[in-house]
Amino acid sequence: MNEPKKRLSWLGSVTSLLAVATCYGTLAAITLLSLIGVSVDIDEATLVKLITGLLVVALLGMVYSWRIH
């Protein structure tokens, strides 16, 4: 594997972890805030766009990594 491809081989894994952290991190934050009495209104469309974007980048990174192996 040459050097530029080796530098980007982590892209799929990192963005997958970011997508999971976005999903569960938001859920955990909202749960903790509601436990202390803070009400938060989240625009679900924005959250869906963020998670979808991260998953698309994760899939592209995985395909890229798969092609170089």
MDTraj code that builds the backbone (N, CA, C; nanometers):
import mdtraj as md
import numpy as np

residues = "MET ASN GLU PRO LYS LYS ARG LEU SER TRP LEU GLY SER VAL THR SER LEU LEU ALA VAL ALA THR CYS TYR GLY THR LEU ALA ALA ILE THR LEU LEU SER LEU ILE GLY VAL SER VAL ASP ILE ASP GLU ALA THR LEU VAL LYS LEU ILE THR GLY LEU LEU VAL VAL ALA LEU LEU GLY MET VAL TYR SER TRP ARG ILE HIS".split()
xyz = np.array([
    [0.0864, -0.1171, 0.0000],
    [0.0000, 0.0000, 0.0000],
    [0.0908, 0.1230, 0.0000],
    [0.0649, 0.2146, -0.0915],
    [0.1500, 0.3325, -0.0954],
    [0.1082, 0.4339, 0.0109],
    [0.1900, 0.5335, 0.0304],
    [0.1741, 0.6277, 0.1427],
    [0.0429, 0.7071, 0.1427],
    [-0.0038, 0.7672, 0.0321],
    [-0.1303, 0.8425, 0.0382],
    [-0.2498, 0.7535, 0.0728],
    [-0.2525, 0.6329, 0.0213],
    [-0.3635, 0.5428, 0.0518],
    [-0.3581, 0.4958, 0.1963],
    [-0.2395, 0.4774, 0.2491],
    [-0.2252, 0.4340, 0.3878],
    [-0.2738, 0.5422, 0.4836],
    [-0.2521, 0.6674, 0.4484],
    [-0.2951, 0.7775, 0.5352],
    [-0.4467, 0.7881, 0.5437],
    [-0.5198, 0.7457, 0.4421],
    [-0.6650, 0.7567, 0.4412],
    [-0.7358, 0.6264, 0.4781],
    [-0.6643, 0.5217, 0.5133],
    [-0.7280, 0.3934, 0.5411],
    [-0.8116, 0.3958, 0.6686],
    [-0.7927, 0.4912, 0.7552],
    [-0.8673, 0.5018, 0.8809],
    [-0.9996, 0.5764, 0.8643],
    [-1.0249, 0.6338, 0.7487],
    [-1.1410, 0.7202, 0.7276],
    [-1.2736, 0.6501, 0.7559],
    [-1.2928, 0.5302, 0.7043],
    [-1.4182, 0.4585, 0.7248],
    [-1.4444, 0.4273, 0.8707],
    [-1.3421, 0.3826, 0.9415],
    [-1.3593, 0.3475, 1.0825],
    [-1.3908, 0.4695, 1.1690],
    [-1.3215, 0.5765, 1.1465],
    [-1.3415, 0.6963, 1.2278],
    [-1.4800, 0.7570, 1.2046],
    [-1.5221, 0.7647, 1.0809],
    [-1.6532, 0.8238, 1.0562],
    [-1.7666, 0.7328, 1.1021],
    [-1.7452, 0.6011, 1.0998],
    [-1.8449, 0.5102, 1.1574],
    [-1.8595, 0.5357, 1.3064],
    [-1.7482, 0.5509, 1.3742],
    [-1.7520, 0.5807, 1.5176],
    [-1.8165, 0.7156, 1.5447],
    [-1.7914, 0.8138, 1.4595],
    [-1.8559, 0.9445, 1.4763],
    [-2.0074, 0.9363, 1.4576],
    [-2.0522, 0.8546, 1.3619],
    [-2.1963, 0.8381, 1.3405],
    [-2.2613, 0.7734, 1.4620],
    [-2.1973, 0.6704, 1.5166],
    [-2.2504, 0.6037, 1.6361],
    [-2.2492, 0.6998, 1.7547],
    [-2.1413, 0.7751, 1.7699],
    [-2.1332, 0.8715, 1.8803],
    [-2.2390, 0.9804, 1.8662],
    [-2.2684, 1.0210, 1.7436],
    [-2.3722, 1.1213, 1.7217],
    [-2.5085, 1.0686, 1.7632],
    [-2.5384, 0.9453, 1.7235],
    [-2.6684, 0.8854, 1.7589],
    [-2.6824, 0.8695, 1.9104],
    [-2.5906, 0.7941, 1.9679],
    [-2.6028, 0.7624, 2.1100],
    [-2.5622, 0.8774, 2.2006],
    [-2.4721, 0.9606, 2.1547],
    [-2.4321, 1.0761, 2.2353],
    [-2.5445, 1.1762, 2.2510],
    [-2.6177, 1.1995, 2.1432],
    [-2.7326, 1.2900, 2.1508],
    [-2.8391, 1.2334, 2.2429],
    [-2.8659, 1.1050, 2.2298],
    [-2.9638, 1.0396, 2.3164],
    [-2.9229, 1.0481, 2.4628],
    [-2.7957, 1.0227, 2.4907],
    [-2.7473, 1.0286, 2.6285],
    [-2.7525, 1.1711, 2.6839],
    [-2.7154, 1.2683, 2.6016],
    [-2.7178, 1.4075, 2.6475],
    [-2.8597, 1.4531, 2.6785],
    [-2.9538, 1.4189, 2.5915],
    [-3.0930, 1.4572, 2.6150],
    [-3.1471, 1.3884, 2.7400],
    [-3.1116, 1.2625, 2.7601],
    [-3.1563, 1.1897, 2.8791],
    [-3.1018, 1.2528, 3.0059],
    [-2.9729, 1.2836, 3.0060],
    [-2.9131, 1.3453, 3.1251],
    [-2.9716, 1.4837, 3.1528],
    [-2.9929, 1.5611, 3.0475],
    [-3.0508, 1.6939, 3.0674],
    [-3.1940, 1.6852, 3.1196],
    [-3.2713, 1.5888, 3.0702],
    [-3.4091, 1.5783, 3.1196],
    [-3.4135, 1.5242, 3.2622],
    [-3.3122, 1.4504, 3.3031],
    [-3.3062, 1.4044, 3.4421],
    [-3.2872, 1.5205, 3.5394],
    [-3.2173, 1.6250, 3.4946],
    [-3.1967, 1.7399, 3.5834],
    [-3.3003, 1.8493, 3.5597],
    [-3.3983, 1.8211, 3.4717],
    [-3.5093, 1.9133, 3.4544],
    [-3.4967, 2.0114, 3.3399],
    [-3.4005, 1.9943, 3.2535],
    [-3.3827, 2.0849, 3.1401],
    [-3.4526, 2.0252, 3.0181],
    [-3.5406, 2.1023, 2.9586],
    [-3.6126, 2.0563, 2.8402],
    [-3.5429, 2.1097, 2.7153],
    [-3.5132, 2.0199, 2.6221],
    [-3.4417, 2.0575, 2.5002],
    [-3.5243, 2.0122, 2.3801],
    [-3.5417, 2.1038, 2.2856],
    [-3.6117, 2.0700, 2.1624],
    [-3.5088, 2.0619, 2.0504],
    [-3.4955, 1.9430, 1.9918],
    [-3.3964, 1.9205, 1.8870],
    [-3.4682, 1.9057, 1.7536],
    [-3.4171, 1.9739, 1.6526],
    [-3.4709, 1.9602, 1.5179],
    [-3.4237, 1.8258, 1.4621],
    [-3.5164, 1.7314, 1.4506],
    [-3.4807, 1.5972, 1.4080],
    [-3.4282, 1.5927, 1.2657],
    [-3.4738, 1.6813, 1.1809],
    [-3.4274, 1.6829, 1.0420],
    [-3.2774, 1.7133, 1.0352],
    [-3.2314, 1.8039, 1.1196],
    [-3.0887, 1.8363, 1.1230],
    [-3.0075, 1.7174, 1.1711],
    [-3.0570, 1.6496, 1.2732],
    [-2.9875, 1.5329, 1.3259],
    [-2.9826, 1.4209, 1.2228],
    [-3.0912, 1.4012, 1.1499],
    [-3.0949, 1.2981, 1.0461],
    [-2.9950, 1.3307, 0.9357],
    [-2.9870, 1.4571, 0.8962],
    [-2.8916, 1.4974, 0.7929],
    [-2.7477, 1.4756, 0.8391],
    [-2.7190, 1.5083, 0.9638],
    [-2.5839, 1.4905, 1.0166],
    [-2.5448, 1.3436, 1.0195],
    [-2.6323, 1.2599, 1.0708],
    [-2.6021, 1.1169, 1.0803],
    [-2.5912, 1.0545, 0.9415],
    [-2.6801, 1.0929, 0.8504],
    [-2.6749, 1.0403, 0.7136],
    [-2.5449, 1.0814, 0.6449],
    [-2.5047, 1.2052, 0.6627],
    [-2.3783, 1.2511, 0.6041],
    [-2.2593, 1.1744, 0.6578],
    [-2.2571, 1.1510, 0.7887],
    [-2.1475, 1.0744, 0.8474],
    [-2.1462, 0.9302, 0.7972],
    [-2.2642, 0.8711, 0.7827],
    [-2.2703, 0.7338, 0.7332],
    [-2.2275, 0.7236, 0.5873],
    [-2.2599, 0.8234, 0.5070],
    [-2.2154, 0.8232, 0.3668],
    [-2.0636, 0.8330, 0.3604],
    [-2.0057, 0.9206, 0.4402],
    [-1.8595, 0.9324, 0.4421],
    [-1.7972, 0.8021, 0.4934],
    [-1.8601, 0.7387, 0.5930],
    [-1.8094, 0.6119, 0.6445],
    [-1.8133, 0.5041, 0.5360],
    [-1.9225, 0.4967, 0.4623],
    [-1.9321, 0.3978, 0.3548],
    [-1.8287, 0.4237, 0.2459],
    [-1.8101, 0.5499, 0.2102],
    [-1.7078, 0.5828, 0.1100],
    [-1.5682, 0.5453, 0.1597],
    [-1.5419, 0.5697, 0.2863],
    [-1.4127, 0.5326, 0.3430],
    [-1.3918, 0.3827, 0.3461],
    [-1.4987, 0.3077, 0.3766],
    [-1.4870, 0.1618, 0.3781],
    [-1.4665, 0.1056, 0.2378],
    [-1.5378, 0.1607, 0.1406],
    [-1.5190, 0.1168, 0.0020],
    [-1.3786, 0.1489, -0.0441],
    [-1.3294, 0.2671, -0.0116],
    [-1.1934, 0.3071, -0.0480],
    [-1.0908, 0.2124, 0.0145],
    [-1.1098, 0.1820, 0.1419],
    [-1.0178, 0.0923, 0.2112],
    [-1.0245, -0.0490, 0.1533],
    [-1.1451, -0.0937, 0.1199],
    [-1.1628, -0.2268, 0.0636],
    [-1.0936, -0.2382, -0.0728],
    [-1.1027, -0.1317, -0.1520],
    [-1.0426, -0.1357, -0.2859],
    [-0.8909, -0.1417, -0.2808],
    [-0.8278, -0.0844, -0.1791],
    [-0.6823, -0.0854, -0.1748],
    [-0.6268, -0.2151, -0.1151],
    [-0.7148, -0.2943, -0.0553],
    [-0.6686, -0.4238, -0.0037],
    [-0.6914, -0.5226, -0.1117],
])
top = md.Topology()
chain = top.add_chain()
for i, resn in enumerate(residues, 1):
    res = top.add_residue(resn, chain, resSeq=i)
    for name in ("N", "CA", "C"):
        top.add_atom(name, md.element.get_by_symbol(name[0]), res)
traj = md.Trajectory(xyz[None], top)
